[in-house]
């Protein structure tokens, strides 16, 4: 065991690289992952490290505390602080299956959460935060929703914006409000699984409409509308889940025009618009009276913020939506709604989203490098759609990946029709640490380069 480690693992502390204590903790973690710091190595005393870095002692203390929280360090009383032995967590499954925002780059989320809740508790009546509220959100919450949607639509009448507990609840309420049992809902051949789950539960039928690499085909939508007289058309036009396709503006206009001609309605589920690089205007801008627009905070900020905003122009349809929503989800938890409103108005939501966007793009670059020749992502958003070589099928690869300690989602999970493309979705945000994400992508790349029979032979 070394008597004391000279902090060669430390980066140059940069003013624009986020809080200094996090820079130190991240450098520590990288050194542990890379092996330049090993279990049992002793770290410099906090005062010594503070002097070497010319920073205050409190910053080093916070860095060491954060490293302990990550199970990287352990204290041994008067003997000092040492690199901890690996915890079980370090060998857990590398989850590339869950589409969640990555930890925001350069943002101290813990401080942001504490400050936001503190502001809410100082400015709000605690009794109002712990009682029932009418569905659809308070006037203040709706104003926050209008502000959140302003980048997509410009100024909005806040009364046209409804607040509900997540996009899945919004989709379910729209299905209940706007369709009848037995009705058809049109969707792309690979689409968000939550749509199919809700439609099946409510006795509606999802029918796939052919798509190309720019989304649903207009001529096929028009044909399907005439054939099925659908209750709704479901579209996710920006960084589509799972294909990561962003529909071009021309295609959006064409689909909006068909909805108007065929007297049908579109649910535009658009969770990733604010994460995309210069996305086209929403479909709802081209047919505002035919399109119901959903934007959720869970995919841009954090999954724990179960708040979605739904733009419905017609007052009678807003009321029908709220009646349907109340049948299974009376309201957003008031404390959650208040925190979302506070963050939107004080700028914290924008700062958090900018951090998520930056981190997501860094992770896409990592995926592009490690999945060379296979990566086909858009460079932003939360996921990559990976079409597989012919010697793998998606279910087979998902099982082999699981055996290798990696979770991915096969294309069949997203199929709305009888067929399915041979692909997997790789989510880049669910693994908090970049080094572990890199390890997972490297392991997956190695797996893709092998043939299934070679793996079987190795097992035998």
N, C-alpha and C positions, 0 to 999 in steps of 0.2 A: 504494500500500500504506500502510495506517495504521502510524504509528510504534508505537502501543501502544493496546490496547483496554481501555477502562474496563469492568469486569465487570458491566455492566448486565444481562447474561444470567443472572446467578446468582440462584437463589431464596433465600428465607429458609431457613436451615438449621433443620430441625425435629427434635426429639429422637425423635419417633415415626415419622419418615419413612424409617427405615433408616440404614445406615452413612453418615456424612457424606461420605466420599470418593466413594461411589456417587451421592449427591445431586449433588455437583459434576460428576461425569462425565456423569450423565444430563442435567443442565442444559446442559452443553457440547454434548452430542449434539443436544438439542432445538434449540439455537441454530443449529447447523450445518444441520440439516434445514430449519428455518424461514427460513434465509438471513440472520439477524442477525449471524452469524459466517461469513465467506467464506474460501475457500482463500487463503492468503497473509497473513491477519490475524495479527498478533503478540499473544500472550497475555502477561498480566502475569508477571513473575518470581515464582517460587514463594513466596519470602519476603514479597514485597509483598502477594500475594494472601492469604497466611496472616494477615498483620497486618490487612488490610482486613476479613477475616471473623472475626478474633479466634479463630483455631484454631491448632493446632500445625502446624509445617512438615511433619511426617510425613504428616498427613492430605492435604495438598495434593499431596505427592509421590505418594502412592498414587492420588489422583484423576487426576493427569496420566499416570501409568503405565497406569491403566485406560483412559483416553482414547486412549493410543497403541495399546493392545491392540485397541481398536475401530477402529483406522486413522483416527482423527480428528485426531491431532496428529503433528507431526514435529519433532525437535530439529535445530537448525542451529548446534551448537557454542556459541561465545561470543555469537553473535547472538541466541540465545534460542529460544523454543518458538513454533511457528506452526501455524495450521490447515492440515491436509494437503489435497492435492488428492484428489478422490473416487477410491476404488478401484473395481475392476471389481465387487466384491461389492455395492456400492451400487446397481448396475443389474442385479443378478441377478434371476432369476424370483422373484416374490413367492409363496411356497408356502403356499397355503391348503388343501392336500390331505392333509397328514399329521397325524393326531390325536396330538399330544404335549402334555405339560403346558407351560404358559408358564413363562418364567423367574420364579422366586418373588419376589414383591414384598417388599422390605425384608429380604431374606435374602442374606447374603454366601455364595454357594454354594461358592466356592473355599475359603474358610476352613472351612466346614462339612465339606467333603470332606477337607481336610488334617487337621483335628482328628479326624474319624471314623477315618480310616486310621491315624493316629498311635495312637489308643486301641486299635485292633485289633492293631496290631503290638506294642504294649507288653504286652497282656494275653494274646495267643495264641501258641502254639508255631508258629514260622514253618514248621517241617516239616509240621505238620498243615494249613497253608494251601496247601501245594503237593503234596498227595497225593490219592489217590482216597478218596472217602467213600461210604458206603452211601446209596442214594437215599432221599428222604423227609426228609432233614435231621437234624442232631444234636438231642439233647434240648433244648439251649439255643435252637436255631433254631426248633424247634416251639413252645417256650414263647413266643418272640417272635411267632410266627404267631398263637398264641392271644390274645396281648395285642393284636395288630393287629385281630383279628376281634371283640374284646370290645364295641366300640360297636354292632355288628350283633346279637350273640348273648348278651352277658353272659359270665360265666365259662364257660370251655370246658376239657375234658380235652385237654391239649396232644397226647396220643397220637392224637387224632382229626384232627390237623392235619398235613398233609404239605407239604413245601417242594419246589418244582420250578422249573425255569428258564423262567419266564414263563407267561402264560395260554395262549398258543398251544400250548405243549408239554402243558399240563394238558388242554386240549380234545382234542388228538390222543390222549393216553394214555387218556382216558375212552372215546373212540370205540373204540379197540383193545380195551380191557378189557371193555366192556359190550355190544358189538354184534358181529355176524358179517357177513362179506361178503354184500352184497345187502340188508342190513337198511335200513329207512327211518329217517331222522332228521327229525322235524318241526321247523319253524322258521317265523318270521313272514315275510311276503312280501319285506320288505327286512330284511337281517340282516348280521351281521359277515362279511365275505368270507373270513376265515380258517377259518370253519366249513366252508364249501363246498369250500375248497381241501383241507382235511384229509379230509373225507368222500369226495371224488372220488379222492384219492390212495389211500385204503384200500378203495375199491370199495363204499362206502355211497351211498345215494341220499337227497338232501335234498328234502323235499316241503313246499311252502308251505301254511300254514294262515292263513285270512283273519284280518285284524286291523282294529281301528278306532283311533280316536285315544286309546284307553286300552290298546292292546296286543292280544295274541292273544285272539280271541273264544272264550269257554269252550265254547259249544255246537258251534263248528266244531272245536275241539280234540277234544271227546268223539267227534264223528263221525269225525274222521281217525284216532283211536286204534282205533276199531272196524274201520275199513276197512283200515288198513295194519299194525296190530299193531307199532308203531314200537319200535325198540331204544332210542331216546332222544328227548326233546323238548329243544330248545335255546332258552333265553330269556335276554334281556339287559334286565331289567325297570326299571333305573334309568338315566335319561338315555340311552335306548337308542341304540346306534350302528347306523344313522345318524339316526333320526328325532328323537332327543332327548326322546322320550316317557318319562315316569316313570309306571309302572303304579300305579294306586291299590291300597290295601290290600285292598279287597273283591275286586278282580279277581285279586289274588295268591292269596287264600284259595280262590277258585273254581277256579283252575287247579291248585292243590295238591290240592284235593279230587278233581278228575278224575284226576290221576296216581294217587291212592290207589285210586279205584274201578276204573280201567282197568288197574291193575297195571303202570304204565309209570314211567319214571324221567326226571327233569328235570336237565339241566345248567344251573345258574344262574350265568351269567357276569356278574359284577357289579363291573366295574372302577371305576365312577364313584360308588358309594354314598357314599363319604366326602367327595366333592366337592359332593354335592347338598344343597339346603336342606331339612332335615327330611324325609328320605325315609321311606317306610313300611318296616316290618320285611321282611327278605328272605323269599322264598317258602320257603326252607329252614326257617324257624321254624314253618311251618304243616304241613309234611310232612317232618320231618327224616330219616326212613328212606327217602324216595323222591327226595330232592334232593341233588345234589352241588354244593357252593358254591365258586366261584373268586373270589379277590380278588388283584389284581396291584398291585405297587408302581410298575410302569412308567408307569401312567396317572395316578397321584396324585403321584408324586415326580419321577422322571426316567427316561427310556427306558433309560439305561445300567444301571439297577438291575434286571436280569432275574431277578426273584424273584416268584413267585406262591405263595399259600397256598391249599390245597384242603382243604375240610372234608368228610370221609367218615366217617360214623358206624360203619359195620359193619367189623370187623377183617378179615374175609375179602375184602371188596371193596377195602379199603386195600391188601392184599397183591396182589390182581389188578391194581390200578392201578399199583403200583410195578413189577411184572413188565413191564407194557406200557411204562411210562416208560423202564425200563432198556434196552429194545430199540432206542431211538434217542437217548436223552439220559440218560446215566448219572447225572448229578447237576448241581446248581447249582455254578458255580465257587465253591470254598470261600471265597476272599477276598471275592467279591460277597455271599455269604450272611452272612459274618461282619460286613461293613459294614452290611447291612440289619439284622441283629440288634442291633448296637451302636447304630444310630440309633433303633431302636424302643425300646430300653430306656433310653437316656439322654435321650429327649424330642426329639432332633433331627428325627426323622421327622414328629412332630406339628407342629413349628415350620415345617418345610419345606412340609408339606401346607397349613398355614394360609396361608403366603405364596402358594402356587400357587392356592388357593381365592380369595384376595383379588384376585390379578391376573386370574384367569379372569373374575371378576364385573365388574371394570373393563372388560375387553375385550368382554364381552357388552353392557355399556351403550354402548360405542363402536359396536358392530355395530348395536344397536337404533337409534341416532341416524343412522347413515350409510345403513342399509338401511330407512329409514322406509317403512312401508306394506308391507314384504316380510318383515321380521324376524318369526320365530315361535318363537324360542328360549325356553328355560326360565329364562334369566338366570344359569345356572351350568353347570358342566361344560366340556367342551373344544370343542364344535362347535355349529353351527347347521344346521338342515335347511331349505333354502330352496326352496319350491315356486315354479315359474317361470310367468311370464305365457304365455298361449297362443301367442304369436308366436315363442317360443323352444322348442326341445326340448333336453333336458339334454345329449345328446352334442354337438349343434351349439354350445351355449353353452360347453361345456368346450373345444372347439376354438378358438372365438373368444377365450375368456379366455387360452388358451395363446398365441395370436398376440399378445395384449396384454401378455404377460409375467406372467400370473397362472395358478397351478395350482389347480384345484378338482377335486372328485370327483363324477362324474355318478351318478345313481341306479342306472343299469344295473350299476354295479360291485357293488351290494349285493343285486341281485335273486336270490331263491332259486327263483322260479317263472318262467313264460314272460312274464309282464307286468311292467311297472315304472312307477312314478309318475314324473311329470315334475318332477324336483327335482335339486338338487345339495347336497352336504355341504360346508360351509365350516368348516375347522378354524382355531381362533383362537390356538392356542399355538405353532405351528411357526415363526412369525416372531418372532424374539427381541425386536426393537425395536418399541415401540408406534407410533412415528412411521411406520415402514415398513408396519406392519399397517394403520394408518389410510390410508396411500396406496393399499394394495392394495384395501381395502374401498371406498374412493372410486372407484377405477378400475372395480371390479366393478359398483358402483351405476350408474355412468355407462353401462357396457356394457348392463346390464339395461334401462335406459330407452330404448335404441335398438332398432330392428327390424333383423333380420339383413339384409334387403334394402338398408337404408340403408348398412350397412357394406360390402356388396358393391359398391354404387354408388361409395362413396368410394374403394375399391381400384381400380376401373376408371378 
